Amino acid sequence: MTAPTFITGASGFVGLALVEHLLARGEAVTGFDLAPPPEAALRAFASLPGTFVFEAGDVRDEAALRAAMQRHAPRALVTLAAVTADAARERASPGAILEVNLGGVVAALSAGIACGIERVVHASSGAAYGASGDGADLLREDPTPLRPEGLYGITKQAGEAVARRMAALHGLDLTVARLGTCFGPWERDTGVRDTPSAPLQILRLAERGEPVVLPRPSRRDWLYVRDCAGGIAALLDRRRLPHVTYNVATGRECSLVDLCRTLAALQPGLDWRLLDESEPEAAANVALYARYDRASMDVSRLRSDTGFVPRFDLPAAMRDFIDWRRLYGDAVPTPDLAAAPTPMPSPTPALAPSLAPEPHADR
């Protein structure tokens, strides 16, 4: 078996999806996170041909990262650890957001450099585009200005810049992956992801037999997390790509109305509607990430340079997600961050998400 891929934030939503994807290909993976993956994920991983080893630690702790990398001698590093903060968490704990989202990047890259890692995929976010996504045609990696609005997007922009500088100083083969808005398997309440994706919110309401009230149609290039993992892996597989930064998205756009219609065809009896103009905003029960619909991310560079094509259109994604939810549902527990072994203070616990349309993380 080849040397493992080392993933920070491996117990998070996208982290678990990427671990699962790489294990399915028969690869070795070392996961690093504050809390271990849920038991359901570990059982799923055990059935796959690859090998998985978990290392508990704080992504802000360079010494712990270095020790873990020295034990496993990884071939590549993927930085996924992040706090996806809403406005309430921004007000309460701005320092913790910066410590994880920016300090964690510095610590992971510094440890990787000390351990001789040459290949790095740094996970950024479409949130780095921020206000440029309001009314734009397409969001392109180099021409589109980065105008982040919330601390999540601000730290993602800063993290990109830091990663690029450190790569230049140390000769790292770096790729920055700006991830689209994900939904799908392994999404859960982790304590550091404040607002669930709209598709998950809708599915949870449907599973409880509650009506779905959408605040607006909300068109977006929703990215099924299995495709997100495939896109990251496609970037990871290729050395010295012609560009540093790549959008990881679908190239397809749909609305939450489209999603509800698709879900209704799969689960007859779904009760859903759009908020009436005469109703107060509080009558909606699906929280959105922003007051506007963000433009889609251009994926022509990703497709041209890696050949990556998403596998899941909306009906396929919803069928797969429904099947996964029937197996796991919300039985995947929230990690107990306070009990996780760490030499440093853990990130601030999640605050209740608000339906108010404030700038917010929208990976």
HUNORCOR-V988222 format. One record per backbone hydrogen bond with DSSP energy under -1.0 kcal/mol. NH is the residue of the N-H (numbers start at 1). CO is the residue of the C=O. If there is no record, write none. Layout:
NH;CO, NH;CO
This chain:
5;28, 6;76, 7;30, 8;78, 9;32, 10;32, 12;9, 16;12, 17;13, 18;14, 19;15, 20;16, 21;17, 22;18, 23;19, 24;20, 26;23, 27;22, 29;51, 30;5, 31;53, 32;7, 33;55, 42;38, 43;39, 44;40, 45;41, 46;42, 48;45, 50;23, 51;27, 53;29, 55;31, 57;33, 61;58, 65;61, 66;62, 67;63, 68;64, 69;65, 70;66, 71;67, 72;68, 73;69, 75;4, 77;119, 78;6, 79;121, 80;8, 84;192, 85;83, 90;86, 91;87, 92;88, 93;89, 97;93, 98;94, 99;95, 100;96, 101;97, 102;98, 103;98, 106;102, 107;103, 108;104, 109;105, 110;106, 111;107, 112;108, 113;109, 114;110, 115;111, 116;113, 117;112, 120;173, 121;77, 122;175, 123;79, 124;177, 126;179, 128;125, 129;126, 131;147, 132;129, 133;130, 134;131, 135;133, 139;296, 144;140, 147;129, 154;150, 155;151, 156;152, 157;153, 158;154, 159;155, 160;156, 161;157, 162;158, 163;159, 164;160, 165;161, 166;162, 167;163, 168;164, 169;165, 170;166, 171;167, 172;167, 173;118, 174;172, 175;120, 176;244, 177;122, 178;246, 179;124, 180;248, 183;223, 187;184, 190;188, 194;84, 201;197, 202;198, 203;199, 204;200, 205;201, 206;202, 207;203, 208;204, 209;206, 210;205, 212;271, 214;273, 220;254, 222;220, 223;181, 225;183, 227;224, 228;224, 229;225, 230;226, 231;227, 232;228, 233;229, 234;230, 235;231, 236;232, 237;233, 246;176, 248;178, 254;220, 256;217, 259;255, 260;256, 261;257, 262;258, 263;259, 264;260, 265;261, 266;262, 267;263, 270;267, 273;212, 275;214, 279;276, 283;280, 284;281, 285;213, 295;133, 298;139, 303;299, 304;300, 305;301, 306;302, 307;303, 317;313, 318;314, 319;315, 320;316, 321;317, 322;318, 323;319, 324;320, 325;321, 326;322, 327;323, 328;324, 331;328, 337;335, 358;356, 361;85
